[in-house]
Amino acid sequence: MRLSKALSSMAAAAMAGLTAFQAAADDLLPQLPVLGAPVPDGIALQTPYTALAREVLFLDNLLMWIIVPVTIFVTGLLIWVIVFHNRRANPEPARFTHNTTIEVAWTVVPALILLFIALFTFPALRHQQIMPEADVTIKVTGLQWYWDYEYVDHGVQFSQFMLEREELADYGYTDDLYLLATDTAMVVPVGKNVVLQVTAGDVIHSWAMPAFGVKQDGVPGRLAELWFNAEEEGIYFGQCSELCGINHAYMPITVKVVSEEDYIAWLERQGAEFAGAPSWMERIQLAASN
């Protein structure tokens, strides 16, 4: 753990200059509204901004109408048994050992309920798991406790760290976005298929963006994929959603969805500033050697 923390600190120092360049490039993006963010005391899912997220929201609402009546029914049966089938209320116990009708019913009815749920669940899972042709491909690496992004088709890469409270205003964020905002953002074009290749460099992390309806664990030595197609320009916040160490709670995600023109211009600025930049592992090795 000490070695990991030391390497993370050295890598952060080695990347400070590169991150400053990337943040400056983000400043040239248009002002965007915050669309995907948690609400204080909220209990519902976030507003969906992808087809995947709408499917998740539909399933959540559908299952609520099934789970609540089932829970009430089962709880009612338990209360009925406690009240009417105790030794005091029913001193003479029943002598029968089975009831074919009831046994068939409690087998068939749950099976039909599960089949009904599956009719809606499997198409949604298929939609999530089958990757479309990618318009943008980004490799995402989770590290203690920040994210590393590599636009594999453009040679652009940078890291993403959480902002301290006193830094928020300098980056154009309000104080209520503390613990959500980061110094850099993953920038993607609106209305395009974005495929993320998710992995990790130390322990298991999880890249999650509630407004997009996506979540994928990053496992060291493995490369997993997720995809989304954001429908509105704006700023979206996510979080590492797999316990990954002492600073797990300080590993947010920022995604900026922009027009295709702004995305191309951003890529051109990034390409000029980051051409030939070393990978995260090379930066750690360089920092360690110094």
C-alpha positions as CSV (number, residue, x, y, z in Angstrom):
1,M,0.0,0.0,0.0
2,R,2.8,2.4,0.9
3,L,4.5,1.6,-2.5
4,S,1.3,2.2,-4.3
5,K,0.7,5.5,-2.6
6,A,4.3,6.5,-3.3
7,L,4.0,5.7,-7.0
8,S,0.7,7.4,-7.2
9,S,2.2,10.6,-5.7
10,M,5.2,10.4,-8.1
11,A,3.0,9.9,-11.0
12,A,0.8,12.8,-10.0
13,A,3.9,15.0,-9.9
14,A,5.1,13.8,-13.3
15,M,1.7,14.5,-14.8
16,A,1.1,17.9,-13.3
17,G,2.3,19.8,-16.4
18,L,0.3,17.6,-18.8
19,T,-2.8,18.0,-16.8
20,A,-2.5,21.7,-16.8
21,F,-2.3,21.7,-20.6
22,Q,-5.4,19.5,-20.8
23,A,-7.4,21.7,-18.3
24,A,-6.5,24.8,-20.4
25,A,-7.8,23.1,-23.5
26,D,-11.1,22.3,-21.6
27,D,-11.4,26.0,-20.8
28,L,-11.8,26.7,-24.5
29,L,-15.0,24.5,-24.7
30,P,-18.3,26.2,-24.7
31,Q,-20.2,26.8,-21.4
32,L,-22.2,23.6,-20.7
33,P,-25.1,23.0,-18.3
34,V,-24.7,20.4,-15.6
35,L,-27.2,17.7,-16.6
36,G,-26.0,14.5,-14.9
37,A,-25.4,14.9,-11.1
38,P,-26.8,13.5,-7.9
39,V,-29.5,15.4,-6.0
40,P,-29.2,16.0,-2.2
41,D,-31.5,13.6,-0.4
42,G,-32.5,12.0,-3.7
43,I,-33.7,8.4,-3.8
44,A,-34.6,8.1,-7.5
45,L,-32.5,7.3,-10.5
46,Q,-31.0,10.3,-12.3
47,T,-32.6,11.7,-15.4
48,P,-31.6,9.4,-18.3
49,Y,-29.7,10.9,-21.2
50,T,-29.0,7.7,-23.2
51,A,-31.3,5.0,-24.6
52,L,-29.5,2.5,-22.2
53,A,-30.4,4.7,-19.2
54,R,-34.0,4.9,-20.3
55,E,-34.2,1.2,-20.5
56,V,-32.7,0.9,-17.0
57,L,-35.3,3.4,-15.7
58,F,-38.1,1.5,-17.4
59,L,-37.0,-1.7,-15.8
60,D,-36.7,0.0,-12.4
61,N,-40.3,1.3,-12.6
62,L,-41.6,-2.0,-13.9
63,L,-39.9,-4.1,-11.1
64,M,-41.2,-1.6,-8.5
65,W,-44.8,-2.5,-9.5
66,I,-44.0,-6.2,-9.2
67,I,-41.8,-6.2,-6.1
68,V,-44.0,-4.0,-3.9
69,P,-47.2,-6.1,-4.2
70,V,-45.1,-9.3,-3.8
71,T,-43.5,-7.9,-0.6
72,I,-46.9,-6.8,0.8
73,F,-48.4,-10.2,0.0
74,V,-45.5,-12.2,1.6
75,T,-45.4,-9.9,4.7
76,G,-49.2,-10.3,5.0
77,L,-48.9,-14.1,4.9
78,L,-46.2,-14.0,7.6
79,I,-48.4,-11.8,9.9
80,W,-51.4,-14.0,9.2
81,V,-49.4,-17.1,10.3
82,I,-48.1,-15.4,13.4
83,V,-51.5,-14.2,14.5
84,F,-53.7,-17.1,13.6
85,H,-51.4,-20.1,13.7
86,N,-49.7,-19.9,17.1
87,R,-50.3,-22.2,20.0
88,R,-52.7,-19.9,21.7
89,A,-54.9,-19.1,18.7
90,N,-54.8,-22.6,17.2
91,P,-54.1,-25.2,19.9
92,E,-55.1,-28.1,17.7
93,P,-52.5,-28.2,14.8
94,A,-53.5,-29.3,11.3
95,R,-52.7,-33.0,10.3
96,F,-52.3,-32.7,6.5
97,T,-48.9,-32.8,5.0
98,H,-49.3,-31.2,1.6
99,N,-51.7,-29.3,-0.7
100,T,-51.2,-30.0,-4.4
101,T,-53.1,-26.9,-5.5
102,I,-51.1,-24.6,-3.4
103,E,-47.8,-26.2,-4.3
104,V,-48.5,-26.0,-8.0
105,A,-49.6,-22.3,-7.6
106,W,-46.5,-21.2,-5.7
107,T,-44.3,-22.9,-8.3
108,V,-46.2,-21.7,-11.5
109,V,-47.0,-18.1,-10.4
110,P,-43.4,-17.1,-9.5
111,A,-42.2,-18.8,-12.7
112,L,-44.6,-16.7,-14.7
113,I,-43.6,-13.6,-12.9
114,L,-39.9,-14.3,-13.6
115,L,-40.7,-15.0,-17.3
116,F,-42.5,-11.7,-17.6
117,I,-39.6,-9.9,-16.1
118,A,-37.2,-11.7,-18.4
119,L,-39.1,-10.6,-21.5
120,F,-38.1,-7.0,-20.7
121,T,-34.7,-7.7,-19.1
122,F,-32.9,-9.7,-21.7
123,P,-33.4,-7.2,-24.6
124,A,-32.0,-4.5,-22.3
125,L,-29.0,-6.6,-21.4
126,R,-28.4,-7.5,-25.0
127,H,-28.5,-3.8,-25.9
128,Q,-25.9,-3.1,-23.3
129,Q,-23.6,-6.0,-23.9
130,I,-23.4,-6.0,-27.7
131,M,-21.0,-3.2,-28.7
132,P,-22.0,-1.1,-31.7
133,E,-19.5,0.2,-34.2
134,A,-17.5,2.8,-32.4
135,D,-17.4,6.4,-33.5
136,V,-15.0,7.1,-30.5
137,T,-12.9,4.6,-28.6
138,I,-11.4,5.5,-25.3
139,K,-9.3,3.4,-23.0
140,V,-10.0,4.1,-19.3
141,T,-7.6,2.9,-16.6
142,G,-8.5,3.2,-13.0
143,L,-5.7,3.9,-10.5
144,Q,-5.5,4.7,-6.8
145,W,-7.2,7.3,-6.9
146,Y,-7.6,8.8,-10.3
147,W,-8.5,7.9,-13.8
148,D,-6.3,7.8,-16.9
149,Y,-7.8,8.3,-20.4
150,E,-6.4,7.4,-23.7
151,Y,-8.1,8.3,-27.0
152,V,-6.7,5.3,-28.9
153,D,-7.3,6.6,-32.4
154,H,-5.9,10.0,-31.8
155,G,-2.9,9.6,-29.5
156,V,-4.4,11.8,-26.8
157,Q,-4.1,10.8,-23.2
158,F,-4.5,12.5,-19.8
159,S,-5.4,11.9,-16.2
160,Q,-8.3,13.0,-14.1
161,F,-8.1,14.0,-10.4
162,M,-10.7,15.3,-8.0
163,L,-10.7,19.1,-7.4
164,E,-10.2,20.5,-3.9
165,R,-13.0,22.8,-2.7
166,E,-10.8,25.9,-3.1
167,E,-10.1,24.9,-6.8
168,L,-13.7,24.7,-8.0
169,A,-14.1,28.3,-8.9
170,D,-10.9,28.3,-10.9
171,Y,-12.2,25.6,-13.1
172,G,-15.7,27.1,-13.5
173,Y,-17.6,24.9,-11.0
174,T,-19.9,25.9,-8.2
175,D,-19.2,24.9,-4.6
176,D,-22.0,22.3,-4.6
177,L,-20.0,20.2,-7.1
178,Y,-17.3,19.5,-4.6
179,L,-16.5,15.7,-4.6
180,L,-17.9,15.5,-8.1
181,A,-15.8,17.9,-10.3
182,T,-12.4,17.0,-11.6
183,D,-9.5,19.0,-13.0
184,T,-10.0,17.5,-16.5
185,A,-13.0,15.9,-18.3
186,M,-13.5,13.1,-20.7
187,V,-14.8,14.9,-23.8
188,V,-17.1,13.1,-26.3
189,P,-19.3,14.2,-29.2
190,V,-23.1,14.3,-28.8
191,G,-25.1,11.6,-30.7
192,K,-22.1,9.4,-31.3
193,N,-21.4,5.8,-30.2
194,V,-18.6,6.0,-27.6
195,V,-16.9,2.7,-26.6
196,L,-14.9,2.6,-23.4
197,Q,-12.2,0.0,-22.8
198,V,-12.0,-0.2,-19.1
199,T,-9.2,-1.7,-17.1
200,A,-7.2,-1.0,-13.9
201,G,-3.5,-0.6,-13.0
202,D,-3.6,-1.7,-9.3
203,V,-6.8,-2.9,-7.7
204,I,-10.4,-3.3,-9.0
205,H,-12.1,0.0,-9.8
206,S,-15.5,0.6,-11.5
207,W,-16.3,3.4,-14.0
208,A,-19.9,4.4,-13.5
209,M,-22.0,7.1,-15.1
210,P,-25.6,7.0,-13.7
211,A,-27.1,9.4,-16.3
212,F,-25.9,7.2,-19.1
213,G,-27.0,4.0,-17.4
214,V,-23.5,2.4,-17.6
215,K,-21.2,0.8,-15.0
216,Q,-18.2,-1.4,-15.7
217,D,-15.6,-2.9,-13.4
218,G,-12.0,-2.3,-14.3
219,V,-9.9,-5.3,-13.3
220,P,-6.1,-5.4,-13.5
221,G,-4.9,-7.5,-16.5
222,R,-8.3,-7.5,-18.1
223,L,-10.0,-5.2,-20.7
224,A,-13.8,-4.9,-20.5
225,E,-16.0,-2.7,-22.7
226,L,-19.0,-0.5,-22.3
227,W,-20.7,1.9,-24.7
228,F,-23.1,4.8,-24.6
229,N,-24.5,7.4,-27.0
230,A,-25.2,10.7,-25.1
231,E,-28.2,12.6,-26.5
232,E,-27.6,16.1,-25.0
233,E,-24.7,18.4,-24.7
234,G,-23.7,19.0,-21.1
235,I,-21.6,18.0,-18.1
236,Y,-22.1,14.7,-16.4
237,F,-20.7,13.4,-13.2
238,G,-20.0,9.8,-12.1
239,Q,-17.9,8.0,-9.5
240,C,-15.8,5.0,-9.0
241,S,-18.3,2.4,-7.8
242,E,-16.0,-0.4,-6.5
243,L,-14.4,0.0,-3.1
244,C,-10.7,0.5,-4.0
245,G,-9.0,1.7,-0.9
246,I,-8.9,4.6,1.6
247,N,-9.6,7.3,-1.0
248,H,-12.3,5.5,-2.9
249,A,-14.8,8.3,-2.1
250,Y,-12.5,10.8,-3.8
251,M,-12.4,9.3,-7.3
252,P,-15.1,11.1,-9.3
253,I,-15.6,11.2,-13.0
254,T,-16.4,14.1,-15.3
255,V,-17.7,13.8,-18.8
256,K,-18.4,16.7,-21.1
257,V,-20.6,16.1,-24.1
258,V,-20.1,18.7,-26.8
259,S,-21.0,19.2,-30.5
260,E,-19.1,17.3,-33.1
261,E,-17.4,20.6,-34.2
262,D,-16.3,21.4,-30.7
263,Y,-15.1,17.9,-30.2
264,I,-12.9,18.0,-33.3
265,A,-11.5,21.3,-32.3
266,W,-10.8,20.0,-28.8
267,L,-9.0,16.9,-30.3
268,E,-6.9,19.1,-32.5
269,R,-5.8,21.2,-29.5
270,Q,-5.1,18.0,-27.5
271,G,-3.2,16.4,-30.4
272,A,-0.9,19.4,-30.5
273,E,-0.3,19.4,-26.8
274,F,-0.1,15.7,-26.1
275,A,1.5,14.2,-29.2
276,G,3.9,11.5,-28.1
277,A,2.9,11.8,-24.4
278,P,4.0,8.8,-22.4
279,S,1.5,6.3,-21.0
280,W,0.5,6.2,-17.3
281,M,2.9,3.3,-16.7
282,E,5.7,5.1,-18.4
283,R,5.0,8.3,-16.4
284,I,5.1,6.3,-13.2
285,Q,8.4,4.6,-14.1
286,L,9.8,8.0,-15.1
287,A,8.8,9.5,-11.8
288,A,10.1,6.6,-9.8
289,S,13.5,6.8,-11.6
290,N,13.7,10.5,-10.6
